[in-house]
Amino acid sequence: MRIGILGTGHVGQALAAGWSRAGHDIVIGSRRPDDTELRTELKELIDAGVRLESSGAAVAHAEVVVNATPGTVSVALLESIGASALAGKVLLDVGVGFLPDGTLSHPGVSLGEEIQRAFPETPVVKTLATIDRKLMIAPDSLEGPSTIFLSGNDADAKRTVSGLLADLGWPKESLLDLGGIETARGQEHYALLFIGIAGAIGSYEFGIRVVPPTAS
Amino acid sequence: MRIGILGTGHVGQALAAGWSRAGHDIVIGSRRPDDTELRTELKELIDAGVRLESSGAAVAHAEVVVNATPGTVSVALLESIGASALAGKVLLDVGVGFLPDGTLSHPGVSLGEEIQRAFPETPVVKTLATIDRKLMIAPDSLEGPSTIFLSGNDADAKRTVSGLLADLGWPKESLLDLGGIETARGQEHYALLFIGIAGAIGSYEFGIRVVPPTAS
């Protein structure tokens, strides 16, 4: 599958590595694709066949566009690329935005919803927002089954994204479809509990599992 | 232990039942302790020895005060009882407040922090905010171990609350101390993911477990 990843940070890099390993055709989009320092940082990925191009080129390349940019700037960046360039592509959104005071930049309507509203021709699926980047692509490194959530209005887009999650090693039983894109609020707001847990256990490397009642 | 429970709703009732069974001395506080309908609703608890009195009387009785009132009214209710009546008592806060549009009534500073700030002489411990009332007092009904979080500034108060959680059946391994009262934000914000999960699985009866990485 042709995947365009927006965001050259740790999350974008991890997802590029995971999907590249699974045989997908990856372009990472950047405002400065020719930056020497950035190309050096991404050398391992580039050697593995991942291309570093402009954000517009990454989107043009993609069947699935991944938003791995900071949540505070995501909508503006996507708008600079334009709705017509994004139309008809699946947008997999992992972004969460924080303000300097540690509160969410989208405390009411979620970032996922805001993107969906701004780009009605682009089905948005929010996922992977509740787990550290290292574990996103290494679910086997957890002690036991962990839950990954999906939020989105389009069933086909959620199927596509579920396939991409499987390619990262997430078993079908781990995926929980929360419903429409408005349920992205839960995934994004969980970030505050995520930070609390990370502080308590001294690591970002943990999952959460939804524990059902004993079968009666 | 002498426990005063503020809030006659389902959460307050469940906790009264759980701690009454464990042998604690419970007074539920209400603005209308003589209301016939309310006394009928609470008949089983009253028959078991739980008293229904005024909110002020419940606090006067208590070593541990439990806030099980709607988060939108909690601070005003506690202020009507007064800081001097609450001073020196542990306040176990389970409240989460929602606005009519489904967003949190305390999206920045949490309710837990707001209570702690308003009543500096009363150590506040936020807990049990991430689980349904039925499961609060029946952790064994879950398929596997589930995590319960604690947030608060006072170590002694957290020890007292941990003991009360043990009395409800929560094993020590289930408890995760997140740190100071500011970490109540995570517990409260999780409410939105809780609602999303409940919608997806069609039940409020689930826990979440923090899944650590495989021991290396």
HADDOCK unambig.tbl for C-alpha pairs under 7 A between the chains (distance, minus, plus):
assign (segid A and resid 103 and name CA) (segid B and resid 108 and name CA) 6.09 0.50 0.50
assign (segid A and resid 107 and name CA) (segid B and resid 107 and name CA) 6.73 0.50 0.50
assign (segid A and resid 108 and name CA) (segid B and resid 103 and name CA) 6.11 0.50 0.50
assign (segid A and resid 141 and name CA) (segid B and resid 213 and name CA) 5.63 0.50 0.50
assign (segid A and resid 141 and name CA) (segid B and resid 214 and name CA) 5.67 0.50 0.50
assign (segid A and resid 142 and name CA) (segid B and resid 211 and name CA) 6.64 0.50 0.50
assign (segid A and resid 142 and name CA) (segid B and resid 212 and name CA) 5.91 0.50 0.50
assign (segid A and resid 142 and name CA) (segid B and resid 213 and name CA) 4.00 0.50 0.50
assign (segid A and resid 142 and name CA) (segid B and resid 214 and name CA) 5.10 0.50 0.50
assign (segid A and resid 143 and name CA) (segid B and resid 211 and name CA) 6.32 0.50 0.50
assign (segid A and resid 143 and name CA) (segid B and resid 212 and name CA) 5.78 0.50 0.50
assign (segid A and resid 143 and name CA) (segid B and resid 213 and name CA) 5.04 0.50 0.50
assign (segid A and resid 143 and name CA) (segid B and resid 214 and name CA) 4.26 0.50 0.50
assign (segid A and resid 144 and name CA) (segid B and resid 211 and name CA) 6.52 0.50 0.50
assign (segid A and resid 146 and name CA) (segid B and resid 211 and name CA) 6.66 0.50 0.50
assign (segid A and resid 177 and name CA) (segid B and resid 200 and name CA) 6.59 0.50 0.50
assign (segid A and resid 178 and name CA) (segid B and resid 196 and name CA) 5.66 0.50 0.50
assign (segid A and resid 178 and name CA) (segid B and resid 197 and name CA) 6.08 0.50 0.50
assign (segid A and resid 178 and name CA) (segid B and resid 200 and name CA) 4.96 0.50 0.50
assign (segid A and resid 179 and name CA) (segid B and resid 200 and name CA) 6.69 0.50 0.50
assign (segid A and resid 183 and name CA) (segid B and resid 196 and name CA) 5.81 0.50 0.50
assign (segid A and resid 185 and name CA) (segid B and resid 192 and name CA) 6.52 0.50 0.50
assign (segid A and resid 186 and name CA) (segid B and resid 190 and name CA) 6.82 0.50 0.50
assign (segid A and resid 186 and name CA) (segid B and resid 192 and name CA) 4.37 0.50 0.50
assign (segid A and resid 186 and name CA) (segid B and resid 193 and name CA) 3.56 0.50 0.50
assign (segid A and resid 186 and name CA) (segid B and resid 196 and name CA) 6.24 0.50 0.50
assign (segid A and resid 187 and name CA) (segid B and resid 193 and name CA) 5.92 0.50 0.50
assign (segid A and resid 189 and name CA) (segid B and resid 189 and name CA) 5.38 0.50 0.50
assign (segid A and resid 189 and name CA) (segid B and resid 190 and name CA) 6.22 0.50 0.50
assign (segid A and resid 189 and name CA) (segid B and resid 192 and name CA) 6.80 0.50 0.50
assign (segid A and resid 190 and name CA) (segid B and resid 186 and name CA) 6.83 0.50 0.50
assign (segid A and resid 190 and name CA) (segid B and resid 189 and name CA) 6.22 0.50 0.50
assign (segid A and resid 190 and name CA) (segid B and resid 190 and name CA) 5.00 0.50 0.50
assign (segid A and resid 190 and name CA) (segid B and resid 193 and name CA) 6.47 0.50 0.50
assign (segid A and resid 192 and name CA) (segid B and resid 185 and name CA) 6.51 0.50 0.50
assign (segid A and resid 192 and name CA) (segid B and resid 186 and name CA) 4.36 0.50 0.50
assign (segid A and resid 192 and name CA) (segid B and resid 189 and name CA) 6.78 0.50 0.50
assign (segid A and resid 193 and name CA) (segid B and resid 186 and name CA) 3.55 0.50 0.50
assign (segid A and resid 193 and name CA) (segid B and resid 187 and name CA) 5.90 0.50 0.50
assign (segid A and resid 193 and name CA) (segid B and resid 190 and name CA) 6.46 0.50 0.50
assign (segid A and resid 196 and name CA) (segid B and resid 178 and name CA) 5.65 0.50 0.50
assign (segid A and resid 196 and name CA) (segid B and resid 183 and name CA) 5.80 0.50 0.50
assign (segid A and resid 196 and name CA) (segid B and resid 186 and name CA) 6.24 0.50 0.50
assign (segid A and resid 197 and name CA) (segid B and resid 178 and name CA) 6.08 0.50 0.50
assign (segid A and resid 200 and name CA) (segid B and resid 177 and name CA) 6.58 0.50 0.50
assign (segid A and resid 200 and name CA) (segid B and resid 178 and name CA) 4.96 0.50 0.50
assign (segid A and resid 200 and name CA) (segid B and resid 179 and name CA) 6.68 0.50 0.50
assign (segid A and resid 205 and name CA) (segid B and resid 212 and name CA) 6.89 0.50 0.50
assign (segid A and resid 205 and name CA) (segid B and resid 213 and name CA) 6.36 0.50 0.50
assign (segid A and resid 206 and name CA) (segid B and resid 210 and name CA) 6.62 0.50 0.50
assign (segid A and resid 206 and name CA) (segid B and resid 211 and name CA) 5.42 0.50 0.50
assign (segid A and resid 206 and name CA) (segid B and resid 212 and name CA) 4.64 0.50 0.50
assign (segid A and resid 206 and name CA) (segid B and resid 213 and name CA) 5.87 0.50 0.50
assign (segid A and resid 207 and name CA) (segid B and resid 210 and name CA) 5.87 0.50 0.50
assign (segid A and resid 207 and name CA) (segid B and resid 211 and name CA) 4.83 0.50 0.50
assign (segid A and resid 207 and name CA) (segid B and resid 212 and name CA) 6.55 0.50 0.50
assign (segid A and resid 208 and name CA) (segid B and resid 208 and name CA) 6.24 0.50 0.50
assign (segid A and resid 208 and name CA) (segid B and resid 209 and name CA) 5.36 0.50 0.50
assign (segid A and resid 208 and name CA) (segid B and resid 210 and name CA) 4.57 0.50 0.50
assign (segid A and resid 208 and name CA) (segid B and resid 211 and name CA) 5.36 0.50 0.50
assign (segid A and resid 209 and name CA) (segid B and resid 208 and name CA) 5.36 0.50 0.50
assign (segid A and resid 209 and name CA) (segid B and resid 209 and name CA) 5.13 0.50 0.50
assign (segid A and resid 209 and name CA) (segid B and resid 210 and name CA) 6.59 0.50 0.50
assign (segid A and resid 209 and name CA) (segid B and resid 211 and name CA) 6.68 0.50 0.50
assign (segid A and resid 210 and name CA) (segid B and resid 206 and name CA) 6.61 0.50 0.50
assign (segid A and resid 210 and name CA) (segid B and resid 207 and name CA) 5.88 0.50 0.50
assign (segid A and resid 210 and name CA) (segid B and resid 208 and name CA) 4.57 0.50 0.50
assign (segid A and resid 210 and name CA) (segid B and resid 209 and name CA) 6.60 0.50 0.50
assign (segid A and resid 211 and name CA) (segid B and resid 142 and name CA) 6.63 0.50 0.50
assign (segid A and resid 211 and name CA) (segid B and resid 143 and name CA) 6.31 0.50 0.50
assign (segid A and resid 211 and name CA) (segid B and resid 144 and name CA) 6.51 0.50 0.50
assign (segid A and resid 211 and name CA) (segid B and resid 146 and name CA) 6.66 0.50 0.50
assign (segid A and resid 211 and name CA) (segid B and resid 206 and name CA) 5.41 0.50 0.50
assign (segid A and resid 211 and name CA) (segid B and resid 207 and name CA) 4.82 0.50 0.50
assign (segid A and resid 211 and name CA) (segid B and resid 208 and name CA) 5.36 0.50 0.50
assign (segid A and resid 211 and name CA) (segid B and resid 209 and name CA) 6.68 0.50 0.50
assign (segid A and resid 212 and name CA) (segid B and resid 142 and name CA) 5.93 0.50 0.50
assign (segid A and resid 212 and name CA) (segid B and resid 143 and name CA) 5.78 0.50 0.50
assign (segid A and resid 212 and name CA) (segid B and resid 205 and name CA) 6.89 0.50 0.50
assign (segid A and resid 212 and name CA) (segid B and resid 206 and name CA) 4.64 0.50 0.50
assign (segid A and resid 212 and name CA) (segid B and resid 207 and name CA) 6.56 0.50 0.50
assign (segid A and resid 213 and name CA) (segid B and resid 141 and name CA) 5.65 0.50 0.50
assign (segid A and resid 213 and name CA) (segid B and resid 142 and name CA) 4.02 0.50 0.50
assign (segid A and resid 213 and name CA) (segid B and resid 143 and name CA) 5.04 0.50 0.50
assign (segid A and resid 213 and name CA) (segid B and resid 205 and name CA) 6.36 0.50 0.50
assign (segid A and resid 213 and name CA) (segid B and resid 206 and name CA) 5.88 0.50 0.50
assign (segid A and resid 214 and name CA) (segid B and resid 141 and name CA) 5.67 0.50 0.50
assign (segid A and resid 214 and name CA) (segid B and resid 142 and name CA) 5.11 0.50 0.50
assign (segid A and resid 214 and name CA) (segid B and resid 143 and name CA) 4.25 0.50 0.50
